[in-house]
Amino acid sequence: MVQGPEYHLLFKVQWHIRPHQNPLNLLKIRKRVGDKNRV
């Protein structure tokens, strides 16, 4: 898995590519980011 700033870049890119077409994917990614932020 990608970590660090690259991970956030991928997250932003995916979010901007199709934010309304993949709500489930967005939720999964948001949960992952939240977990990483907690740790």
NORGIWO-V305373 format. One record per backbone hydrogen bond with DSSP energy under -1.0 kcal/mol. CO is the residue of the C=O (numbers start at 1). NH is the residue of the N-H. E is the energy in kcal/mol with one decimal. If there is no record, write none. Layout:
# NORGIWO-V305373
CO & NH & E
CO & NH & E
This chain:
# NORGIWO-V305373
4 & 8 & -1.6
5 & 9 & -2.5
6 & 10 & -2.7
7 & 11 & -2.5
8 & 12 & -2.8
9 & 13 & -2.9
10 & 14 & -3.0
11 & 15 & -2.4
12 & 16 & -2.2
13 & 17 & -2.2
14 & 18 & -1.7
22 & 26 & -2.4
23 & 27 & -2.5
24 & 28 & -2.4
25 & 29 & -3.0
26 & 30 & -3.3
27 & 31 & -2.4
28 & 32 & -2.4
29 & 33 & -2.9
30 & 34 & -2.7
31 & 35 & -2.7
32 & 36 & -2.7
33 & 37 & -2.6
34 & 38 & -2.3
35 & 39 & -2.3
